[in-house]
Amino acid sequence: MSCSRSRRDELNNLRNFFTFFANLLILLIAFIMFQTYPDTLVDFECIAYIATAIGLPTSIFFMASCNEPKISASTEACANKIKALISRLELADQKQT
Protein backbone atom coordinates (compact mmCIF):
# COMPACT_ATOMS: atom_id res chain seq x y z
CA MET A 1 0.00 0.00 0.00
CA SER A 2 2.72 2.43 0.94
CA CYS A 3 6.44 2.61 1.60
CA SER A 4 5.84 4.59 4.78
CA ARG A 5 5.10 2.39 7.78
CA SER A 6 3.01 5.03 9.54
CA ARG A 7 1.01 5.77 6.37
CA ARG A 8 0.50 2.04 5.81
CA ASP A 9 -0.75 1.62 9.39
CA GLU A 10 -3.06 4.59 8.99
CA LEU A 11 -4.49 3.20 5.74
CA ASN A 12 -4.96 -0.26 7.29
CA ASN A 13 -6.77 1.25 10.26
CA LEU A 14 -9.02 3.27 7.98
CA ARG A 15 -9.74 0.22 5.84
CA ASN A 16 -10.60 -1.89 8.90
CA PHE A 17 -12.85 0.82 10.31
CA PHE A 18 -14.75 1.30 7.07
CA THR A 19 -15.02 -2.47 6.55
CA PHE A 20 -16.58 -2.79 9.99
CA PHE A 21 -18.87 0.19 9.31
CA ALA A 22 -19.91 -1.22 5.92
CA ASN A 23 -20.74 -4.62 7.42
CA LEU A 24 -22.75 -2.97 10.16
CA LEU A 25 -24.58 -0.80 7.63
CA ILE A 26 -25.44 -3.77 5.40
CA LEU A 27 -26.69 -5.76 8.39
CA LEU A 28 -28.88 -2.82 9.44
CA ILE A 29 -30.24 -2.44 5.91
CA ALA A 30 -30.88 -6.20 5.72
CA PHE A 31 -32.71 -6.15 9.04
CA ILE A 32 -34.92 -3.26 7.87
CA MET A 33 -35.54 -4.91 4.49
CA PHE A 34 -36.47 -8.28 6.00
CA GLN A 35 -38.84 -6.62 8.47
CA THR A 36 -40.47 -4.42 5.82
CA TYR A 37 -40.91 -6.56 2.69
CA PRO A 38 -42.44 -10.04 2.70
CA ASP A 39 -40.59 -11.36 -0.39
CA THR A 40 -37.06 -12.46 0.60
CA LEU A 41 -35.88 -12.77 -3.00
CA VAL A 42 -36.63 -9.09 -3.58
CA ASP A 43 -34.96 -8.31 -0.25
CA PHE A 44 -31.70 -9.99 -1.26
CA GLU A 45 -31.79 -8.34 -4.66
CA CYS A 46 -32.31 -4.88 -3.16
CA ILE A 47 -29.58 -5.44 -0.58
CA ALA A 48 -27.15 -6.44 -3.34
CA TYR A 49 -27.99 -3.32 -5.36
CA ILE A 50 -27.68 -1.09 -2.30
CA ALA A 51 -24.35 -2.66 -1.30
CA THR A 52 -23.00 -2.22 -4.83
CA ALA A 53 -24.30 1.35 -5.09
CA ILE A 54 -22.60 2.28 -1.82
CA GLY A 55 -19.48 0.12 -2.13
CA LEU A 56 -18.37 0.95 -5.64
CA PRO A 57 -18.19 4.75 -5.27
CA THR A 58 -16.60 4.55 -1.84
CA SER A 59 -13.96 2.09 -3.10
CA ILE A 60 -13.19 4.37 -6.03
CA PHE A 61 -12.99 7.37 -3.68
CA PHE A 62 -10.63 5.48 -1.34
CA MET A 63 -8.31 4.47 -4.17
CA ALA A 64 -8.35 7.95 -5.70
CA SER A 65 -7.70 9.73 -2.39
CA CYS A 66 -4.63 7.66 -1.44
CA ASN A 67 -1.98 9.89 -2.96
CA GLU A 68 1.53 8.62 -2.46
CA PRO A 69 4.66 10.57 -3.34
CA LYS A 70 6.73 9.35 -6.23
CA ILE A 71 9.36 6.95 -4.97
CA SER A 72 11.59 6.94 -8.03
CA ALA A 73 14.24 9.23 -6.51
CA SER A 74 14.46 7.31 -3.25
CA THR A 75 14.32 4.00 -5.11
CA GLU A 76 17.17 5.07 -7.36
CA ALA A 77 19.26 6.13 -4.35
CA CYS A 78 18.60 2.81 -2.65
CA ALA A 79 19.45 0.89 -5.83
CA ASN A 80 22.73 2.78 -6.14
CA LYS A 81 23.62 1.88 -2.55
CA ILE A 82 22.87 -1.79 -3.23
CA LYS A 83 24.93 -1.72 -6.45
CA ALA A 84 27.86 -0.17 -4.58
CA LEU A 85 27.62 -2.80 -1.86
CA ILE A 86 27.52 -5.60 -4.43
CA SER A 87 30.54 -4.22 -6.26
CA ARG A 88 32.45 -3.97 -2.94
CA LEU A 89 31.55 -7.58 -2.13
CA GLU A 90 32.66 -8.69 -5.59
CA LEU A 91 35.97 -6.85 -5.17
CA ALA A 92 36.46 -8.47 -1.77
CA ASP A 93 35.76 -11.91 -3.28
CA GLN A 94 38.25 -11.26 -6.11
CA LYS A 95 40.97 -10.22 -3.64
CA GLN A 96 40.44 -13.41 -1.62
CA THR A 97 40.90 -15.65 -4.67
N, CA, C and O atoms as CSV, one atom per row, in Angstrom:
chain,resi,resn,atom,element,x,y,z
A,1,MET,N,N,0.811,-1.199,0.000
A,1,MET,CA,C,0.000,0.000,0.000
A,1,MET,C,C,0.849,1.256,0.000
A,1,MET,O,O,0.561,2.219,-0.710
A,2,SER,N,N,1.908,1.233,0.812
A,2,SER,CA,C,2.717,2.430,0.940
A,2,SER,C,C,4.104,2.037,1.422
A,2,SER,O,O,4.276,1.004,2.069
A,3,CYS,N,N,5.082,2.858,1.108
A,3,CYS,CA,C,6.439,2.610,1.604
A,3,CYS,C,C,6.605,3.105,3.034
A,3,CYS,O,O,7.484,2.638,3.758
A,4,SER,N,N,5.768,4.043,3.440
A,4,SER,CA,C,5.840,4.590,4.782
A,4,SER,C,C,5.073,3.695,5.754
A,4,SER,O,O,3.898,3.394,5.542
A,5,ARG,N,N,5.747,3.278,6.810
A,5,ARG,CA,C,5.100,2.390,7.777
A,5,ARG,C,C,3.929,3.073,8.472
A,5,ARG,O,O,2.879,2.460,8.664
A,6,SER,N,N,4.099,4.333,8.849
A,6,SER,CA,C,3.007,5.032,9.542
A,6,SER,C,C,1.824,5.259,8.605
A,6,SER,O,O,0.670,5.139,9.019
A,7,ARG,N,N,2.104,5.585,7.352
A,7,ARG,CA,C,1.014,5.767,6.367
A,7,ARG,C,C,0.306,4.438,6.109
A,7,ARG,O,O,-0.918,4.393,5.986
A,8,ARG,N,N,1.083,3.359,6.028
A,8,ARG,CA,C,0.497,2.037,5.805
A,8,ARG,C,C,-0.396,1.640,6.987
A,8,ARG,O,O,-1.481,1.093,6.793
A,9,ASP,N,N,0.068,1.919,8.212
A,9,ASP,CA,C,-0.747,1.615,9.389
A,9,ASP,C,C,-2.025,2.447,9.403
A,9,ASP,O,O,-3.103,1.953,9.731
A,10,GLU,N,N,-1.883,3.709,9.042
A,10,GLU,CA,C,-3.058,4.586,8.990
A,10,GLU,C,C,-4.069,4.084,7.953
A,10,GLU,O,O,-5.270,4.056,8.221
A,11,LEU,N,N,-3.593,3.695,6.788
A,11,LEU,CA,C,-4.492,3.197,5.741
A,11,LEU,C,C,-5.139,1.875,6.149
A,11,LEU,O,O,-6.316,1.651,5.868
A,12,ASN,N,N,-4.380,0.997,6.811
A,12,ASN,CA,C,-4.959,-0.261,7.290
A,12,ASN,C,C,-6.033,-0.010,8.338
A,12,ASN,O,O,-7.082,-0.654,8.324
A,13,ASN,N,N,-5.774,0.923,9.244
A,13,ASN,CA,C,-6.771,1.248,10.263
A,13,ASN,C,C,-8.033,1.823,9.641
A,13,ASN,O,O,-9.146,1.471,10.034
A,14,LEU,N,N,-7.854,2.710,8.668
A,14,LEU,CA,C,-9.022,3.267,7.978
A,14,LEU,C,C,-9.799,2.176,7.247
A,14,LEU,O,O,-11.028,2.134,7.300
A,15,ARG,N,N,-9.080,1.308,6.575
A,15,ARG,CA,C,-9.738,0.221,5.845
A,15,ARG,C,C,-10.520,-0.683,6.795
A,15,ARG,O,O,-11.657,-1.058,6.507
A,16,ASN,N,N,-9.907,-1.033,7.928
A,16,ASN,CA,C,-10.598,-1.890,8.896
A,16,ASN,C,C,-11.828,-1.203,9.473
A,16,ASN,O,O,-12.872,-1.834,9.642
A,17,PHE,N,N,-11.711,0.093,9.779
A,17,PHE,CA,C,-12.853,0.825,10.310
A,17,PHE,C,C,-13.999,0.850,9.309
A,17,PHE,O,O,-15.142,0.558,9.659
A,18,PHE,N,N,-13.690,1.199,8.065
A,18,PHE,CA,C,-14.746,1.298,7.073
A,18,PHE,C,C,-15.311,-0.074,6.684
A,18,PHE,O,O,-16.479,-0.175,6.309
A,19,THR,N,N,-14.498,-1.119,6.769
A,19,THR,CA,C,-15.016,-2.473,6.548
A,19,THR,C,C,-16.016,-2.828,7.637
A,19,THR,O,O,-17.090,-3.358,7.351
A,20,PHE,N,N,-15.665,-2.536,8.884
A,20,PHE,CA,C,-16.583,-2.786,9.989
A,20,PHE,C,C,-17.864,-1.969,9.828
A,20,PHE,O,O,-18.966,-2.490,9.998
A,21,PHE,N,N,-17.711,-0.688,9.502
A,21,PHE,CA,C,-18.867,0.189,9.313
A,21,PHE,C,C,-19.753,-0.294,8.165
A,21,PHE,O,O,-20.979,-0.272,8.276
A,22,ALA,N,N,-19.140,-0.729,7.067
A,22,ALA,CA,C,-19.914,-1.216,5.918
A,22,ALA,C,C,-20.679,-2.483,6.275
A,22,ALA,O,O,-21.839,-2.636,5.895
A,23,ASN,N,N,-20.039,-3.389,7.002
A,23,ASN,CA,C,-20.735,-4.616,7.424
A,23,ASN,C,C,-21.907,-4.292,8.341
A,23,ASN,O,O,-22.990,-4.862,8.206
A,24,LEU,N,N,-21.683,-3.380,9.265
A,24,LEU,CA,C,-22.755,-2.972,10.162
A,24,LEU,C,C,-23.903,-2.316,9.400
A,24,LEU,O,O,-25.071,-2.583,9.681
A,25,LEU,N,N,-23.571,-1.463,8.440
A,25,LEU,CA,C,-24.582,-0.798,7.629
A,25,LEU,C,C,-25.394,-1.799,6.811
A,25,LEU,O,O,-26.618,-1.689,6.741
A,26,ILE,N,N,-24.733,-2.765,6.197
A,26,ILE,CA,C,-25.441,-3.771,5.400
A,26,ILE,C,C,-26.327,-4.635,6.298
A,26,ILE,O,O,-27.443,-4.984,5.912
A,27,LEU,N,N,-25.848,-4.977,7.473
A,27,LEU,CA,C,-26.685,-5.757,8.393
A,27,LEU,C,C,-27.918,-4.957,8.830
A,27,LEU,O,O,-29.010,-5.514,8.940
A,28,LEU,N,N,-27.749,-3.678,9.073
A,28,LEU,CA,C,-28.876,-2.819,9.439
A,28,LEU,C,C,-29.871,-2.711,8.280
A,28,LEU,O,O,-31.081,-2.809,8.485
A,29,ILE,N,N,-29.363,-2.511,7.078
A,29,ILE,CA,C,-30.244,-2.440,5.908
A,29,ILE,C,C,-30.966,-3.770,5.704
A,29,ILE,O,O,-32.158,-3.788,5.399
A,30,ALA,N,N,-30.248,-4.884,5.872
A,30,ALA,CA,C,-30.877,-6.204,5.723
A,30,ALA,C,C,-31.969,-6.399,6.760
A,30,ALA,O,O,-33.048,-6.901,6.444
A,31,PHE,N,N,-31.694,-6.006,7.990
A,31,PHE,CA,C,-32.708,-6.149,9.037
A,31,PHE,C,C,-33.959,-5.349,8.686
A,31,PHE,O,O,-35.075,-5.852,8.815
A,32,ILE,N,N,-33.777,-4.105,8.242
A,32,ILE,CA,C,-34.921,-3.264,7.873
A,32,ILE,C,C,-35.667,-3.860,6.688
A,32,ILE,O,O,-36.897,-3.896,6.673
A,33,MET,N,N,-34.905,-4.333,5.683
A,33,MET,CA,C,-35.542,-4.905,4.492
A,33,MET,C,C,-36.344,-6.152,4.843
A,33,MET,O,O,-37.472,-6.313,4.376
A,34,PHE,N,N,-35.776,-7.036,5.662
A,34,PHE,CA,C,-36.474,-8.279,6.004
A,34,PHE,C,C,-37.703,-8.024,6.875
A,34,PHE,O,O,-38.658,-8.799,6.838
A,35,GLN,N,N,-37.685,-6.953,7.652
A,35,GLN,CA,C,-38.837,-6.624,8.474
A,35,GLN,C,C,-39.923,-5.913,7.668
A,35,GLN,O,O,-41.098,-5.966,8.031
A,36,THR,N,N,-39.540,-5.252,6.581
A,36,THR,CA,C,-40.467,-4.423,5.824
A,36,THR,C,C,-41.145,-5.178,4.693
A,36,THR,O,O,-42.366,-5.110,4.550
A,37,TYR,N,N,-40.369,-5.900,3.884
A,37,TYR,CA,C,-40.906,-6.560,2.687
A,37,TYR,C,C,-41.071,-8.054,2.928
A,37,TYR,O,O,-40.205,-8.693,3.526
A,38,PRO,N,N,-42.198,-8.613,2.456
A,38,PRO,CA,C,-42.440,-10.036,2.700
A,38,PRO,C,C,-41.646,-10.969,1.770
A,38,PRO,O,O,-41.383,-12.113,2.139
A,39,ASP,N,N,-41.266,-10.508,0.587
A,39,ASP,CA,C,-40.590,-11.362,-0.395
A,39,ASP,C,C,-39.072,-11.313,-0.172
A,39,ASP,O,O,-38.441,-10.282,-0.401
A,40,THR,N,N,-38.490,-12.441,0.279
A,40,THR,CA,C,-37.062,-12.456,0.604
A,40,THR,C,C,-36.185,-12.374,-0.640
A,40,THR,O,O,-35.067,-11.864,-0.567
A,41,LEU,N,N,-36.667,-12.865,-1.776
A,41,LEU,CA,C,-35.881,-12.768,-3.005
A,41,LEU,C,C,-35.669,-11.311,-3.396
A,41,LEU,O,O,-34.569,-10.916,-3.783
A,42,VAL,N,N,-36.729,-10.519,-3.293
A,42,VAL,CA,C,-36.629,-9.090,-3.584
A,42,VAL,C,C,-35.725,-8.418,-2.543
A,42,VAL,O,O,-34.962,-7.510,-2.874
A,43,ASP,N,N,-35.812,-8.862,-1.301
A,43,ASP,CA,C,-34.956,-8.306,-0.246
A,43,ASP,C,C,-33.477,-8.488,-0.591
A,43,ASP,O,O,-32.697,-7.537,-0.541
A,44,PHE,N,N,-33.102,-9.715,-0.938
A,44,PHE,CA,C,-31.702,-9.988,-1.262
A,44,PHE,C,C,-31.249,-9.207,-2.486
A,44,PHE,O,O,-30.120,-8.719,-2.540
A,45,GLU,N,N,-32.124,-9.093,-3.455
A,45,GLU,CA,C,-31.795,-8.336,-4.659
A,45,GLU,C,C,-31.561,-6.858,-4.331
A,45,GLU,O,O,-30.587,-6.257,-4.785
A,46,CYS,N,N,-32.459,-6.294,-3.547
A,46,CYS,CA,C,-32.314,-4.883,-3.159
A,46,CYS,C,C,-31.067,-4.651,-2.323
A,46,CYS,O,O,-30.373,-3.650,-2.504
A,47,ILE,N,N,-30.778,-5.566,-1.414
A,47,ILE,CA,C,-29.579,-5.440,-0.581
A,47,ILE,C,C,-28.325,-5.493,-1.447
A,47,ILE,O,O,-27.380,-4.740,-1.212
A,48,ALA,N,N,-28.307,-6.361,-2.433
A,48,ALA,CA,C,-27.152,-6.445,-3.340
A,48,ALA,C,C,-26.981,-5.151,-4.123
A,48,ALA,O,O,-25.860,-4.665,-4.276
A,49,TYR,N,N,-28.082,-4.587,-4.622
A,49,TYR,CA,C,-27.994,-3.321,-5.357
A,49,TYR,C,C,-27.537,-2.178,-4.448
A,49,TYR,O,O,-26.719,-1.349,-4.845
A,50,ILE,N,N,-28.068,-2.145,-3.240
A,50,ILE,CA,C,-27.678,-1.088,-2.296
A,50,ILE,C,C,-26.199,-1.212,-1.932
A,50,ILE,O,O,-25.477,-0.216,-1.897
A,51,ALA,N,N,-25.751,-2.446,-1.659
A,51,ALA,CA,C,-24.347,-2.665,-1.300
A,51,ALA,C,C,-23.422,-2.261,-2.449
A,51,ALA,O,O,-22.373,-1.656,-2.226
A,52,THR,N,N,-23.816,-2.597,-3.669
A,52,THR,CA,C,-23.001,-2.223,-4.825
A,52,THR,C,C,-23.015,-0.717,-5.040
A,52,THR,O,O,-21.983,-0.120,-5.347
A,53,ALA,N,N,-24.183,-0.103,-4.880
A,53,ALA,CA,C,-24.303,1.346,-5.087
A,53,ALA,C,C,-23.506,2.133,-4.049
A,53,ALA,O,O,-23.003,3.216,-4.349
A,54,ILE,N,N,-23.387,1.608,-2.851
A,54,ILE,CA,C,-22.595,2.285,-1.819
A,54,ILE,C,C,-21.116,1.897,-1.927
A,54,ILE,O,O,-20.237,2.751,-1.809
A,55,GLY,N,N,-20.851,0.621,-2.149
A,55,GLY,CA,C,-19.478,0.122,-2.126
A,55,GLY,C,C,-18.616,0.569,-3.285
A,55,GLY,O,O,-17.445,0.896,-3.094
A,56,LEU,N,N,-19.168,0.588,-4.474
A,56,LEU,CA,C,-18.374,0.951,-5.642
A,56,LEU,C,C,-17.854,2.391,-5.587
A,56,LEU,O,O,-16.656,2.607,-5.767
A,57,PRO,N,N,-18.724,3.385,-5.344
A,57,PRO,CA,C,-18.191,4.754,-5.274
A,57,PRO,C,C,-17.222,4.975,-4.106
A,57,PRO,O,O,-16.237,5.701,-4.243
A,58,THR,N,N,-17.502,4.352,-2.965
A,58,THR,CA,C,-16.596,4.547,-1.838
A,58,THR,C,C,-15.244,3.877,-2.083
A,58,THR,O,O,-14.215,4.403,-1.659
A,59,SER,N,N,-15.228,2.735,-2.755
A,59,SER,CA,C,-13.958,2.091,-3.099
A,59,SER,C,C,-13.172,2.945,-4.079
A,59,SER,O,O,-11.959,3.099,-3.938
A,60,ILE,N,N,-13.851,3.495,-5.062
A,60,ILE,CA,C,-13.186,4.365,-6.029
A,60,ILE,C,C,-12.648,5.613,-5.327
A,60,ILE,O,O,-11.524,6.039,-5.594
A,61,PHE,N,N,-13.441,6.193,-4.439
A,61,PHE,CA,C,-12.989,7.369,-3.681
A,61,PHE,C,C,-11.756,7.035,-2.847
A,61,PHE,O,O,-10.806,7.818,-2.811
A,62,PHE,N,N,-11.759,5.883,-2.177
A,62,PHE,CA,C,-10.631,5.484,-1.336
A,62,PHE,C,C,-9.365,5.335,-2.175
A,62,PHE,O,O,-8.301,5.825,-1.797
A,63,MET,N,N,-9.487,4.656,-3.317
A,63,MET,CA,C,-8.310,4.466,-4.167
A,63,MET,C,C,-7.823,5.782,-4.763
A,63,MET,O,O,-6.619,5.988,-4.913
A,64,ALA,N,N,-8.745,6.666,-5.100
A,64,ALA,CA,C,-8.352,7.946,-5.695
A,64,ALA,C,C,-7.764,8.901,-4.660
A,64,ALA,O,O,-6.934,9.743,-5.004
A,65,SER,N,N,-8.175,8.785,-3.408
A,65,SER,CA,C,-7.704,9.726,-2.391
A,65,SER,C,C,-6.396,9.311,-1.737
A,65,SER,O,O,-5.831,10.087,-0.967
A,66,CYS,N,N,-5.903,8.129,-2.014
A,66,CYS,CA,C,-4.633,7.664,-1.443
A,66,CYS,C,C,-3.487,8.116,-2.334
A,66,CYS,O,O,-2.985,7.349,-3.155
A,67,ASN,N,N,-3.083,9.353,-2.167
A,67,ASN,CA,C,-1.984,9.891,-2.957
A,67,ASN,C,C,-0.666,9.585,-2.274
A,67,ASN,O,O,-0.457,9.947,-1.116
A,68,GLU,N,N,0.203,8.933,-2.980
A,68,GLU,CA,C,1.525,8.622,-2.463
A,68,GLU,C,C,2.560,9.390,-3.264
A,68,GLU,O,O,2.415,9.549,-4.476
A,69,PRO,N,N,3.603,9.869,-2.596
A,69,PRO,CA,C,4.657,10.571,-3.338
A,69,PRO,C,C,5.386,9.611,-4.267
A,69,PRO,O,O,5.421,8.403,-4.034
A,70,LYS,N,N,5.951,10.155,-5.298
A,70,LYS,CA,C,6.733,9.346,-6.229
A,70,LYS,C,C,7.951,8.807,-5.503
A,70,LYS,O,O,8.621,9.543,-4.779
A,71,ILE,N,N,8.240,7.540,-5.689
A,71,ILE,CA,C,9.360,6.946,-4.973
A,71,ILE,C,C,10.557,6.701,-5.884
A,71,ILE,O,O,11.514,6.039,-5.482
A,72,SER,N,N,10.515,7.221,-7.089
A,72,SER,CA,C,11.588,6.945,-8.029
A,72,SER,C,C,12.938,7.475,-7.541
A,72,SER,O,O,13.953,6.795,-7.693
A,73,ALA,N,N,12.967,8.663,-6.965
A,73,ALA,CA,C,14.238,9.234,-6.506
A,73,ALA,C,C,14.801,8.423,-5.345
A,73,ALA,O,O,15.990,8.105,-5.332
A,74,SER,N,N,13.970,8.090,-4.382
A,74,SER,CA,C,14.462,7.305,-3.248
A,74,SER,C,C,14.792,5.879,-3.669
A,74,SER,O,O,15.719,5.271,-3.135
A,75,THR,N,N,14.038,5.345,-4.620
A,75,THR,CA,C,14.321,4.000,-5.110
A,75,THR,C,C,15.652,3.971,-5.848
A,75,THR,O,O,16.430,3.029,-5.702
A,76,GLU,N,N,15.908,5.001,-6.636
A,76,GLU,CA,C,17.174,5.072,-7.363
A,76,GLU,C,C,18.346,5.190,-6.396
A,76,GLU,O,O,19.380,4.554,-6.602
A,77,ALA,N,N,18.202,5.989,-5.349
A,77,ALA,CA,C,19.264,6.128,-4.353
A,77,ALA,C,C,19.517,4.799,-3.645
A,77,ALA,O,O,20.667,4.424,-3.412
A,78,CYS,N,N,18.476,4.112,-3.315
A,78,CYS,CA,C,18.605,2.808,-2.649
A,78,CYS,C,C,19.256,1.792,-3.594
A,78,CYS,O,O,20.113,1.014,-3.174
A,79,ALA,N,N,18.855,1.799,-4.851
A,79,ALA,CA,C,19.445,0.888,-5.835
A,79,ALA,C,C,20.926,1.168,-6.014
A,79,ALA,O,O,21.723,0.239,-6.148
A,80,ASN,N,N,21.300,2.434,-6.019
A,80,ASN,CA,C,22.726,2.782,-6.137
A,80,ASN,C,C,23.524,2.292,-4.939
A,80,ASN,O,O,24.656,1.832,-5.091
A,81,LYS,N,N,22.941,2.388,-3.751
A,81,LYS,CA,C,23.624,1.877,-2.548
A,81,LYS,C,C,23.811,0.368,-2.638
A,81,LYS,O,O,24.869,-0.153,-2.286
A,82,ILE,N,N,22.789,-0.330,-3.106
A,82,ILE,CA,C,22.871,-1.790,-3.230
A,82,ILE,C,C,23.915,-2.169,-4.283
A,82,ILE,O,O,24.695,-3.099,-4.079
A,83,LYS,N,N,23.929,-1.450,-5.406
A,83,LYS,CA,C,24.932,-1.725,-6.446
A,83,LYS,C,C,26.340,-1.512,-5.917
A,83,LYS,O,O,27.239,-2.304,-6.197
A,84,ALA,N,N,26.534,-0.438,-5.150
A,84,ALA,CA,C,27.855,-0.169,-4.581
A,84,ALA,C,C,28.255,-1.269,-3.611
A,84,ALA,O,O,29.411,-1.694,-3.603
A,85,LEU,N,N,27.336,-1.728,-2.809
A,85,LEU,CA,C,27.624,-2.802,-1.860
A,85,LEU,C,C,27.967,-4.089,-2.597
A,85,LEU,O,O,28.892,-4.798,-2.200
A,86,ILE,N,N,27.243,-4.396,-3.652
A,86,ILE,CA,C,27.518,-5.604,-4.433
A,86,ILE,C,C,28.895,-5.519,-5.080
A,86,ILE,O,O,29.644,-6.496,-5.086
A,87,SER,N,N,29.226,-4.357,-5.622
A,87,SER,CA,C,30.542,-4.218,-6.258
A,87,SER,C,C,31.663,-4.345,-5.224
A,87,SER,O,O,32.710,-4.922,-5.516
A,88,ARG,N,N,31.447,-3.805,-4.004
A,88,ARG,CA,C,32.451,-3.967,-2.942
A,88,ARG,C,C,32.608,-5.431,-2.552
A,88,ARG,O,O,33.724,-5.902,-2.329
A,89,LEU,N,N,31.478,-6.158,-2.469
A,89,LEU,CA,C,31.546,-7.584,-2.134
A,89,LEU,C,C,32.249,-8.366,-3.232
A,89,LEU,O,O,33.018,-9.284,-2.948
A,90,GLU,N,N,31.988,-8.006,-4.487
A,90,GLU,CA,C,32.663,-8.690,-5.594
A,90,GLU,C,C,34.158,-8.423,-5.570
A,90,GLU,O,O,34.961,-9.326,-5.805
A,91,LEU,N,N,34.532,-7.171,-5.283
A,91,LEU,CA,C,35.967,-6.846,-5.174
A,91,LEU,C,C,36.620,-7.614,-4.029
A,91,LEU,O,O,37.747,-8.091,-4.161
A,92,ALA,N,N,35.915,-7.732,-2.910
A,92,ALA,CA,C,36.461,-8.469,-1.768
A,92,ALA,C,C,36.623,-9.940,-2.124
A,92,ALA,O,O,37.611,-10.559,-1.729
A,93,ASP,N,N,35.674,-10.512,-2.860
A,93,ASP,CA,C,35.765,-11.914,-3.281
A,93,ASP,C,C,36.941,-12.116,-4.241
A,93,ASP,O,O,37.641,-13.125,-4.163
A,94,GLN,N,N,37.157,-11.150,-5.151
A,94,GLN,CA,C,38.254,-11.259,-6.110
A,94,GLN,C,C,39.601,-11.174,-5.409
A,94,GLN,O,O,40.549,-11.847,-5.815
A,95,LYS,N,N,39.702,-10.356,-4.360
A,95,LYS,CA,C,40.967,-10.225,-3.636
A,95,LYS,C,C,41.283,-11.493,-2.862
A,95,LYS,O,O,42.448,-11.852,-2.688
A,96,GLN,N,N,40.216,-12.183,-2.389
A,96,GLN,CA,C,40.444,-13.415,-1.618
A,96,GLN,C,C,40.895,-14.557,-2.524
A,96,GLN,O,O,41.605,-15.451,-2.066
A,97,THR,N,N,40.504,-14.550,-3.791
A,97,THR,CA,C,40.902,-15.654,-4.668
A,97,THR,C,C,42.193,-15.454,-5.357
A,97,THR,O,O,42.626,-16.319,-6.118
